[in-house]
Amino acid sequence: MKLHTIELQRIKGASNSHGLLRVRVDATVLSAPARDDDSGAAPSSTLSFTVEDARVLQLLLKAQLAEVDARKARSQR
């Protein structure tokens, strides 16, 4: 598994279609250095962004999920 450090620069927008949420972003992606520690945690990539970008992402995701829920039939809600 390749590990990466991803730094979110800017969130450009979000949309959904055919069950997929798509978020357009500007990001810097770098290979993460391998760690030799035995902390027991599974290796994972890291996504970092500012509090302001996190709030924007939260608002965009809420809006897109509300749109998906509005399209569902009443029996599926």
MIZA-307382 format. One record per residue (C-alpha): x, y, z; residue in three letters. Coordinates in steps of 0.001 Angstrom, whole numbers, plus 500000, padded with zeros to 6 digits. Layout:
// MIZA-307382
XYZALA...
// end
This chain:
// MIZA-307382
500000500000500000MET501353503425499053LYS501009506138501670LEU500442509789500791HIS500233513121502524THR497463515183500933ILE497193518896501685GLU493914520446500622LEU494488523899499114GLN490986524905498013ARG487535523369497630ILE486041524364494294LYS482635522695494418GLY480616519548494927ALA478050517611492941SER476353514253492932ASN475207511922490206SER474479508226489985HIS475144507674493684GLY478568509365493711LEU479482512569495518LEU482210514427493674ARG484195517224495287VAL486488519336493113ARG489594520445495000VAL493069521837494528ASP495448519691496556ALA499117518884496986THR499845515156497073VAL503212513889498317LEU504465510396499028SER504479509834502767ALA507673508510504343PRO507506504941505594ALA507322504688509368ARG509038501939511280ASP507164502405514546ASP505204499538516069ASP502212501566517238SER499821498856516061GLY497851501246513869ALA497271500320510259ALA499203502480507774PRO497074505194506225SER497302508312504097SER496798511698505743THR494475514472504566LEU495070517880506128SER493198521143505670PHE492337524331507513THR489307524773509759VAL487787527119507171GLU488130524497504423ASP486679521853506754ALA483617524026507336ARG483184524617503596VAL483488520887502947LEU480926520137505661GLN478432522636504182LEU478900521305500647LEU478460517706501770LEU475321518580503769LYS473829520318500727ALA474633517426498403GLN473286514797500819LEU470084516812501299ALA469683516871497524GLU470117513095497351VAL467579512576500152ASP465079514838498417ALA465174512599495333ARG464338509434497253LYS460823508075497266ALA458936508505500542ARG459128504770501193SER462948504904501202GLN463307507778503676ARG
// end
